[in-house]
Amino acid sequence: MPTLEGRILTPAGWVAGRLRCAGAIQAVEPDPTAPEDRFVLPGFVDLHVHGGGGADCMTGEDAVRVMSRFHARHGTTAMLATTVTAPADDIRAAFRGIAAAVASPEQGAARVLGAHLEGPFISPDALGAQPPHAIPPDLALVEELAATAPLRVATMAPEIDPDGALLALFLRLGCRAQIGHTTCSYAQARAALGRGTSGFTHLFNAMTGLQHRRPGAVGCALAHGDWAEMIFDLLHVEEGAVLTALRAIPRLYGITDAVAATGMADGEYRLGRHAIVKRGDSVRLADGTLAGSALTMDAALRNLLRLGLPLAEASRRLSTLPADYLGLADRGRIVPGAAADLVVVDRDGALLNVLTEGSVVA
């Protein structure tokens, strides 16, 4: 039975002591002599990740497994494999791979909880780095995909769904629908929230920005949003905008939007049908457009610490809140009975140890 010692982050606050676990957390036992420079946190939950370690989830089961092992080494213990805008057959194949990874999880890898469908139901005028295969709502395709793999989150542009049929289907399927890759107005975004849209996909990126007479989707998020995801690499969104969103949106949580190039040498990789190029800390299309990120969740934690967030708050934004967004009571928190998904870091947020469901990650 694994035992971790240090300052343990519980829902009631920090506890100096030891944590005992098997596949689930067994007990947190106070001990004032526990090491002061080791901090035990809930494992990170990444709800928007396309790839990593050279693998792109659009290429099937093997790629999903590679990326889940790669991100576990950076503290991600649960994730949603995220598709890109692509021809329907490509998305079908990706969902089959995701379904296989969900059905047969690997020890020592991040648990694949299901899929985040990012496109194809987005604006063709707000693709960002999405391949140019946006389509109008196709309810039959959504039903087919949801029957293939758990559909947990979907990104959509409100303006392509004027009668609300697509949103209604997502809600009926128990899927969290998010506003993203959109040219919608403030009024359209607010109306979508009123009909049941949950949050905003990679806030600020690929959506109408905030201007004082045209507040756009960003203005709606800041004024009315309860949930939103953000890429905390400090490239997609700079410091001042991050701090603004943290102050305005109570349940802003972090995602990586990581692509195949994450963790790899500089060079050319794939994002669906797009060629992308990694140089240093960024990944871009040939025209310079940011194409996902090379971020990992442990790096996101350190970025939040550099912005001045306390460790407990930074952890909450990367673990508890995304778990809460999916309604998961057994992830993202250190309580007896929850999955033993745990990370251990030092004072600077450097990763020392990772457990997924009690298994130590190499």
N, C-alpha and C positions, 0 to 999 in steps of 0.2 A: 504494500500500500504506500504510494508516494507521500512524502511529507515535505512541505515547503515552510521555511521560516523567514520572518521579517516583519515589516509593517504591512498588514493585510487590509485591503480596502473593502469594507463591508458597507451595506446600505446605511448602517448607523454611524459610519465613520471609520477611521483608522484603528486597528487593533494590533498591538504588538504581541506576536505569538507564533503559533504554528498552525498550519492547515493540513488536515489529513483527508485523503481522497482515494477513491478507486476510479470507476468510470464517472461517478458523481462525487460531489463534495460531501464528506462525512461530517466534519466538525472543524470549527475554528476555536483553538484553545489559547487563551491569553497567557502570555509569558513575557514579563517586562525585560527579560535578559535577551530577547530575540534580537538579531542584528538590526542596527539602525540604518544601514545603508542598502538594504534590499527591500523592494516594494512589490508586493504581490497584488496584481490587478486582474480583473476579468479579461479573458481573451477578447481580441478585437473582432468585431462583426462588420464585414464589408459588404454592403448591399449593392455595389456597382463596380464590378471588376471584369474586364474583358479577357485578360490573359496575364502572363508572367513567365519568367524562366524560359522564354523562347516560344511559348505555346499560346495560340489564339483559340478561344473556346468555339469559334465558328467551325473549326476543323474536326470536331468530334470528341468522343469519350476520352481518348488518350490525352488530348490537349487539356481537357478539363481536369484530369487527374494530375498532370504535370503542374498546372497552375495552382491547384489546391495544395500540392506538396510544397511548391515554391513559397507561396504566401504564408503557409504555416511557419516556415522558418523565420518569418518576419512578424510573427505574433498574431496573425489572423487565424482564428479558430473556427469561424463559420462565415459563409459567404453565399452570395447569389451570383452565379455565372451569368454574364450579361452579353446579350447578343447585339449585333449592329444591324442597321438598315441594309437589307439584302433581298435578292429574289426569294420568293416564298419557299422554294425547295431548299435553299441554303439554310433558311431559318428552321425548317422542319428537321434537317439533318443535325443542326446544332442542338435542337431540343431533344432529339434522340440520345445524343451524347450526354447531355445534362441529366436526362432521366436515368441513364445507366449509372452515373456517378452518385446520384441521389439514392438509388436502390441498393448500391453496394459500396458503402463508404470504406475508405482506407484508414487503417490505424496510423496515427502520426501525421495526418493530413487535415487541412481545414474541412469541416463538414459542409458539403454542398447542400444548401437548404432548398434550392430550386432555381428558378430563372428570373432575371430582370429583362423584360422585353423592351429594349431601347430602339424604337422604330419597329416597323416601317411607317407607323401612323403619325408622322411628323410633317412639319412644313418643308416643302422643297426649297423654300427661301431661307431656311434657318438650319441647314444641314450641319454647320460646323465642320467636323471631320467625318461625318457619316457618309458612306457611299451613296450615290445618287439613285436610290431605289425607293424613295418615299411613295406611298400609295394611299388612296382614300381608305376609310374604314372597310375592313373585310371581316364581318362577324363570323363567318364560317371558318376562316383561317384561325381566328382567335380561339374558337371552340376546339378546333383540332389540336392546336398547340397546348392548350390547357389540359387536354386529355392525354397528352404525351408526357409532360413533365409539370411539376408544381409551378404554376405561374404566380409569383408572389408580388412582383412590382412591374408596372408598365409605364413607360414614358410616352406621352401623347401631346399633340398640339391641339388646344381647344378649338381653334378656328376650322380644323378639318372635320369636326364632329358637331355641326350646327344643330342637329336634332337630338344630340345626347345619347344616341343609341350605343355607340362604342363605350362611352363611360358607363352607361347602365350595365352593359355586359361585364365589364371588368369588375364592377361592384358586386354583381350577382355571383361571379366566380370567386369572390373573396380576395381579389387582387387589389393592391394599393395602386391607384392611378396617380401619376405625377405630371405636372406641367413642365414641358421642356421642348427644346428644338422648335421654338414657336415665334411667330411674328404677332402674337395676339396683343390686344390692347389691355390696359388696366381693367376696363370694364369686362372684357371677355374673361380675363383671368379670375376676376372676383366672382363672376357668374359660375365659372367652373368649380371654384371652391364651394360655392353655395349648393351645387348639385352633387358634391361628394368627392371631388378631387382632393387628394390628401396632402400633397407637398409639391416640391419643385426640384427638378433634376439639375445637378451641378449648377447651383445658383450663380447668376450673373453670366454664365457661359451659354451661348447659342439661344438667347432670349432677348426680348425687348428690354432695353435698359431704362434706368430712372432719369428722366428729365422733368423739370419742374412743371411743365405744362403737358407732358406726355409721360406719365409715371410708368407705364408699361407693366410687363410681368414682374420685373424686379420691384417696382413700387408696390405692387399688390402683395408680393411676398413680405416685404418689410412692414407694410401696414397691417396685413391680415393673416399672414402665414403663421401657422403653429409648428409645422414641420418643413424642413428643407435639407437637402444634402449639399455638401460643398467639398471641393478638392482642396485640401490643405497643403498643397505643395508650394504655395506663395508665388507660383508662376501663373496659374489660371486666374487667381484672384489675389491682388496685392494686399498688404497688411491693413491699410485703412478700411478697405471694403470688408475684409474678414471681420475686423473688430466691430464695424457697423452692424453686420449681420448677426454676430454673436449677441450684440446688445438688443437687437430688434426681434429676433425669432427665437422663442424660448426653447424649441427642440431642434435646433440646428445640429446636424450630426455630420461626421466625416466619412468620406468614401475615397477610394484611390482612383477610380476610373483607369486603373492600370491596364496596359496593353502588353502584347507579347514581348516587346523590347525591355520590359522592366527586369532589372537584374542582369542584363546582358551587355556585351560590349557595344560600342558605337557601330552603327551600320544600318542596313535596310531590313525591315521586318514587314509583317502583314497585319492589317486591321480589316477583317472581312475581305472585300475585294480591292481595298486600297493598299498601295505601297506606302509605307511610312519610314521615316529616317530618325534614328536616335542619335543625338549629339549631346553629350554631357547629361544634364538633368532633364532635358526636354525631348519630346517626340513630336515630329511635325510632318505634315504633308509637304510635297515638293514646293508648294506656294508659300510655305511658312506658317500655315494654320496649325495651331496646336492640335494634336491627334491623340486624345487620351493623355495619359501621364506615365511617368516612370516611377511613380510614388509607391511606397510600401507603408503599411499602417504604423510601423514603429517609427519611421521617419516623420509621418504626420504627427505622432505624439510629440516628438522633439520640436517640431515646428510650432505647435501650440504652446509648449513650454517657453519657447523663445519669445512668443507674443505676450507672455506674462500670465498665462492661465496656470492656476495651481494644478498639481499632478492629478488630484482627484477629479477636478473638473475636466481636464483634458481626457482622462480615461473615460468619463461618462459620455463624452461626445463621440467616442470611438467604439464603445461597447454597449453600455446600458441603453442609450437612446436608440440606436439602430435596432437592438433587440426588442425594445418596447414598440417601435414602429411596426414590426411584424407581429406583435402580440405574443412574444416568446417570454414566458416566465422562467424558463430553465436555462437561459443564456444571458450573458452580459452582466452578471451579478454574482457575487460570492455569498451564497447562502446554502445551508445544508439541503441536499436534494437536487440542486442545480448541476448541470453538466460540469465536470472538472476541466473546463476550458480556462486556462490560466497563463498569464505571462508574469515574469519577474524582471524588474528593471532596476537600474541604479538611480542615483539622485539626478543624473542628467538625462534619464530616459533611455539609456543604452540597454539593449535587450540582453538578459542573462540566461533566461530559461523559458521554455514554452511547453505547455501540456495541452493536448487536445483529447477531451474525454478521458483524462487520466494517463494518456500515453505520452511519454517524453518525445518531443520532436528532435531529431538529430540535428 
